[in-house]
Amino acid sequence: MTPPNPLPTPSEESPFKGKTGLTRIWNALFYSISGLKAAYRHENAFRQEIWLTILLIPLALWLPTNNIGHALMVGSVLLVLMVELINSAIEATVDRVSLENHRLAKRAKDIGSAAVFIAMLNVLMTWVLILSPGQ
């Protein structure tokens, strides 16, 4: 007798896991758009960061620096959005599991928040280093 397989098959995880190729890419595009809409609609911090992004990216491209400087400045701003999306996903998952105050739930949310804070410090440091007078 063979022992039962403890790992779920891909079809047990999600009916969409078996998709491959262009179908998977097409579906992923619409899942991503749906995620961006949900984050904008339900997450105040993400909304604020989107508006800052709309201001900062054109500013980064306008400021006098080279292409690498522009890329680093824009990339640092986009990194904040990426980390905020992950933080929001962590918070939604924790809240889905339980709304009770629990030290591990608080820890997960605080760590996600710290990641966003570090991403914002990265923006500040990147911009300061790029825009500061050279040596």
C-alpha positions as CSV (number, residue, x, y, z in Angstrom):
1,M,0.0,0.0,0.0
2,T,1.4,3.4,-1.0
3,P,1.1,6.3,1.5
4,P,-1.2,9.2,0.4
5,N,0.5,12.1,-1.3
6,P,0.5,15.0,1.2
7,L,1.0,17.6,-1.6
8,P,-2.0,18.7,-3.6
9,T,-1.9,18.3,-7.3
10,P,-2.1,21.6,-9.3
11,S,-5.7,20.9,-10.2
12,E,-6.6,20.7,-6.4
13,E,-4.9,24.0,-5.8
14,S,-6.7,26.0,-8.4
15,P,-8.6,25.3,-11.6
16,F,-6.5,28.0,-13.3
17,K,-3.1,26.5,-12.5
18,G,-3.1,24.2,-15.5
19,K,-3.3,27.1,-18.0
20,T,-0.1,27.6,-20.0
21,G,1.3,29.8,-22.8
22,L,-0.6,32.7,-24.1
23,T,-3.8,31.7,-22.2
24,R,-2.0,32.0,-18.9
25,I,-0.4,35.3,-19.9
26,W,-3.7,36.7,-21.1
27,N,-5.5,35.6,-17.8
28,A,-2.6,37.0,-15.7
29,L,-3.0,40.4,-17.4
30,F,-6.6,40.6,-16.4
31,Y,-5.9,39.3,-12.8
32,S,-3.3,42.0,-12.5
33,I,-5.6,44.8,-13.7
34,S,-8.2,43.5,-11.3
35,G,-5.7,43.6,-8.5
36,L,-4.6,47.2,-9.3
37,K,-8.3,48.3,-9.4
38,A,-9.0,46.6,-6.0
39,A,-5.9,48.1,-4.4
40,Y,-6.8,51.6,-5.7
41,R,-10.4,51.2,-4.5
42,H,-9.8,49.7,-1.1
43,E,-6.3,50.8,0.0
44,N,-5.8,54.4,1.0
45,A,-2.0,54.2,1.1
46,F,-1.9,52.7,-2.4
47,R,-4.1,55.5,-3.7
48,Q,-1.8,58.1,-2.1
49,E,1.3,56.4,-3.5
50,I,-0.3,56.3,-7.0
51,W,-0.8,60.0,-6.9
52,L,2.8,60.6,-5.7
53,T,4.0,58.3,-8.5
54,I,2.0,60.4,-11.0
55,L,3.9,63.4,-9.8
56,L,7.4,61.9,-9.2
57,I,7.9,59.9,-12.4
58,P,7.6,62.9,-14.7
59,L,9.7,64.9,-12.3
60,A,12.4,62.2,-12.3
61,L,12.4,62.2,-16.1
62,W,12.6,66.0,-16.2
63,L,15.4,66.5,-13.7
64,P,18.9,66.8,-15.1
65,T,20.6,63.5,-14.8
66,N,21.7,60.7,-17.1
67,N,19.6,57.7,-18.2
68,I,20.8,55.5,-15.4
69,G,19.8,58.2,-12.9
70,H,16.3,58.5,-14.5
71,A,16.0,54.7,-14.4
72,L,17.0,54.4,-10.7
73,M,14.7,57.3,-9.7
74,V,11.7,55.8,-11.6
75,G,12.5,52.3,-10.4
76,S,12.7,53.4,-6.8
77,V,9.2,54.9,-7.0
78,L,7.7,51.9,-8.7
79,L,9.3,49.7,-6.0
80,V,7.2,51.5,-3.4
81,L,4.0,50.5,-5.4
82,M,5.1,46.9,-5.6
83,V,5.9,46.6,-1.9
84,E,2.6,48.3,-1.0
85,L,0.7,45.8,-3.1
86,I,2.4,42.9,-1.3
87,N,1.8,44.6,2.0
88,S,-1.9,45.0,1.2
89,A,-2.1,41.3,0.1
90,I,-0.6,40.3,3.5
91,E,-3.0,42.5,5.4
92,A,-6.0,41.1,3.4
93,T,-4.9,37.6,4.0
94,V,-4.4,38.1,7.7
95,D,-7.8,39.8,8.0
96,R,-9.4,36.9,6.1
97,V,-8.0,34.4,8.5
98,S,-9.1,36.3,11.6
99,L,-10.0,39.8,12.7
100,E,-9.1,39.1,16.3
101,N,-6.1,40.9,17.8
102,H,-3.2,38.4,17.7
103,R,0.5,39.0,18.2
104,L,1.4,37.1,15.0
105,A,-1.2,39.0,12.9
106,K,0.2,42.2,14.3
107,R,3.7,41.1,13.6
108,A,2.8,40.2,10.0
109,K,1.2,43.5,9.4
110,D,4.0,45.5,11.1
111,I,6.6,43.7,9.0
112,G,4.7,44.4,5.8
113,S,4.5,48.1,6.9
114,A,8.2,48.1,7.6
115,A,8.9,46.9,4.1
116,V,6.9,49.8,2.6
117,F,8.8,52.2,4.9
118,I,12.2,50.8,3.7
119,A,11.0,51.2,0.1
120,M,10.2,54.8,0.8
121,L,13.6,55.4,2.4
122,N,15.1,53.8,-0.8
123,V,13.3,56.5,-2.9
124,L,14.7,59.3,-0.6
125,M,18.2,57.9,-0.6
126,T,18.2,57.2,-4.4
127,W,17.0,60.7,-5.3
128,V,19.3,62.4,-2.8
129,L,22.4,60.5,-4.1
130,I,21.5,61.0,-7.8
131,L,20.7,64.7,-7.4
132,S,23.5,65.7,-5.0
133,P,26.5,67.5,-6.6
134,G,29.2,65.1,-7.7
135,Q,32.6,64.9,-6.2
